[in-house]
Amino acid sequence: LYSDSGEYHFFKMSAIVRATQMAGDDDICFSFSANNEQSGKKCWTVDQQFVNDEWITLSYTYDVASVDEMEIGISIEVADETEAGLLIDSIKIEAEN
């Protein structure tokens, strides 16, 4: 994500996802890393905040200070990498200068 028209002060990341074969302590995580050394991560845990095999919308707003370039990511943190998976239907990024 890059802005040539100014610096961001917050951004919101949303994704429609479907977890498959994730176990009780497995997580879906959003993360960001900015060009001014700011970073952040938000995770949701299966069985506590979502269940397998259902389409869900995850959303999180990050407060940032004067960022004009950042990398964003979606990942899964799982115990069994051979079985667990994540299907992604869409990703939406909103940012405000």
N, C-alpha and C positions, 0 to 999 in steps of 0.2 A: 504494500500500500504506500503510495507516494503522493505528496502534495507539492505542487509548485506555486500554489496560490496562498500559502500561509501555513501556520502550525496548528496541529490538532490539540484539543483540550480534553476530549473524551471520544471513545468509539465503542460501538455496540456490535458484538458478533453474535449472529444467530445461525443455527443449522438445524435442518430436519434430518434426523438420523435414525437408524435401526440397528441395535446391537444384536449380535448372533453368538450364542454359546459362550457368553461371558459369565464368569463365576462371581460369587458373593462379594469379593473384595476388589474386583476389577473396576477400572475407572475409564470414563471418557473425559478427555481434557482439552480445553482451549488454552492456547498460550500466545504471548506476543513478546517481541524483542524490538526495542526502538533504537534509533541511531544515537540517542543521548544516554545510553546505558540503562534506561528504564526497562523493566520486564515484568511480566505477570503471568499467572497461571490459575485457572479455575477448573476443578474436577468434579464430576458427578459419579457416584458409586452405584453399581447395579444392585438391585434388591432393596436399596435404601431410597434412591431417588428416581429410579426407572427400572423397567423389566425388559427382558429379552423379547425379541420378535414382535415389537410394537413400534410403529413410527412415532417419534416424539420430537418436539421442538425444544432445543436447548438454547438459552440466550444469556449473555452476560455483558454488562457495561463496564469498561475499564476507564478509570480516571487517569489521565496522563497530563504531563506538564510540558508544553511547548515541543511537540513531536511533529516532524514533517516527513519522516520516513520510518516504516516499521514492517516487520515480518510477522505474519500470523500463522498459526497452525492448529490442527486438530489431530489428536493422537489417542491411542488406547494404551492403558497400562494394565497388563494382564499377567496372570500366573502361567497360563498355558497358551503360548503363542501359536501353536499348531491348530487349535480349535476355535478360538475367539475371533470375532471379526466385527467390522463396522461398515454398514452401508450408508452412503451419504446421498440424499436426494437433492438438497440445495444448501447453499451458504450465502448469507447476506451480511454485508459489512456497512455500517452507518458510521460516519464520522462528522464531527463538527469543529470548524475553525474558531 
